[in-house]
Amino acid sequence: MMIFRLVGESFRFAWDALRQNKLRTMLSLLGISIGIFIIIAVFTGVDTMRNKLQSSVDKLGSKTIFIQKWPWIFSGNFPWWKYVNRPEPSLRDYISLKDRMEMAQGICFEASANNRTIKYRSNSVEGATLNTATQEYDQTWTLEFQDGRYFTESEGKSGSPVCVVGADIADGLFDGQDPIGKQVKIMGRRITVVGVFKKEGDDMMGMSQDKNVLIPLNLAKSMFDVENERYNPQVTVRGKDNVSFEDVESELKGLMRSIHRLRPGQEDDFSLNKTTMISNQLDVMFGVVKVAGWIIGGFSILVGGFGIANIMFVSVKERTNIIGIQKSLGAKNYFILLQFIFESVALCIMGGLLGLGLVYILTLIATHGFDVEIILYMSNIILGIGVSVMIGLISGFWPAYSASRLDPVEAIRS
């Protein structure tokens, strides 16, 4: 109890000192406030964008592997000549994998035609993506419907003229009418709408279903060459939940080499792309931005820390006689030490809270004024306060220590 009482008294002394010197206190806060503002603003923007991108990546599935001609390489030096002569993933690959792979929950062949126009009577939607896939599409992707259904197995096998449309396409074509059963025109064919995907909203990586149309692969074969490179053919494999991702990837690679009859030591003529490749690249990219934020904000915090230390030395000088009186009345060294450390920490926390407040105002302006959602996460708030406390402890320790070592007689006489 004695310790808590001493801590409380030390805090009251520090608060009185700050309150009596309002202008000096405000000027001392500026360096810390600017530093915390820069660091937390950068981290808030980075974390918001990182999480939005990651949520887009997560739609692909953590256990999903994409067999494609081109690898996902994010560096500037892309050795395209190594991959240009590779074969495109084919229906033969899909059929062979479906017959032989044991660790897959679903295996699907897909192709897509971009920038298509979808028409219904006098209405049309441009820039839609026409996706086509085998029946297992719902096993390799997580599909949610706001209306209707997925096409049946008999519709998929027979190539029935049915489709599932995205929410934006349904809104643009049908003007609030029920889209189920309506016939739309795609690439000159009349196709009946049997389902509408649930609206997902804007996606930073363009993986939203809102402007997509999905048709059975056997229907698409009569409309365009699904194995042609211009339609981006791929085989999508999702592993079973009770099997490790590494085992799924290992089995898939072995089967693909066998299907393509590659000799031992011969380089793969296919790419196994996965979401971890994107996640790792995001970590590297945003890690660099965070380091830059630390460097820029660190200089402001460093200047602010020196400013706090200087103010604390001035404060010790002004209150030297008061310190002498306190010590002559029995105040211990640690009481004087705590008194000035609390003052320094309180200064920095106030500066940190001011910086965090500015960041929060910035997020409100961006979200409501420019329709760009930015979130100030609790982890960044804790980081800002934690950095403020650390700077307060470091900046205030030496002035506080020098005050605690003063001789009471000499202090009173000064």
Sequence and secondary structure as in RCSB ss.txt:
>XXXX:A:sequence
MMIFRLVGESFRFAWDALRQNKLRTMLSLLGISIGIFIIIAVFTGVDTMRNKLQSSVDKLGSKTIFIQKWPWIFS
GNFPWWKYVNRPEPSLRDYISLKDRMEMAQGICFEASANNRTIKYRSNSVEGATLNTATQEYDQTWTLEFQDGRY
FTESEGKSGSPVCVVGADIADGLFDGQDPIGKQVKIMGRRITVVGVFKKEGDDMMGMSQDKNVLIPLNLAKSMFD
VENERYNPQVTVRGKDNVSFEDVESELKGLMRSIHRLRPGQEDDFSLNKTTMISNQLDVMFGVVKVAGWIIGGFS
ILVGGFGIANIMFVSVKERTNIIGIQKSLGAKNYFILLQFIFESVALCIMGGLLGLGLVYILTLIATHGFDVEII
LYMSNIILGIGVSVMIGLISGFWPAYSASRLDPVEAIRS
>XXXX:A:secstr
 HHHHHHHHHHHHHHHHHHH HHHHHHHHHHHHHHHHHHHHHHHHHHHHHHHHHHHHHTT TTEEEEESS    S
S   GGGTTTS    HHHHHHHHHH SSEEEEEEEEEEEEEEEEETTEEEEEEEEEEE TTHHHHS   EEEE  
  HHHHHHT SEEEE HHHHHHHHTTS  TT EEEETTEEEEEEEEE      TTS  STTEEEEEHHHHTTTS 
TTSGGG  EEEEEE TTS HHHHHHHHHHHHHHHTT  TT   SSEEEEHHHHHHHHHHHHHHHHHHHHHHHHHH
HHHHHHHHHHHHHHHHHHTHHHHHHHHHTT  HHHHHHHHHHHHHHHHHHHHHHHHHHHHHHHHIIIIIS     
  HHHHHHHHHHHHHHHHHHHHHHHHHHHT  HHHHHH 
